[in-house]
Amino acid sequence: MKITRDQWWRIVATALPTIIGLALYCSHATKPPNEIEIVIPLTPPRVEHQGWVEPPPTLKAWAAEQPQFRITGANGDAVNQD
């Protein structure tokens, strides 16, 4: 069976990405880096504000729509947790 020029280019176009991918994998993935740079800041970042941050109004509106948590006994009466 003779391969035509068009078939030859289709074979090359199909096989070339695989060959290049394997070559890149073999050349880079099998060589781990010699050094890994870890940067640790010498001074901690400055914090301007600490403490409670008021939630946005959209979150407050969403929270108001959620069902309220209640602890009840087996008979369905609320249990006092004081």
Summary of the structure (lengths in Angstrom):
residues: 82
radius of gyration: 32.8
end to end distance: 90.4
largest distance: 90.8
contacts: 88
relative contact order: 0.05
helix: 41%
strand: 2%
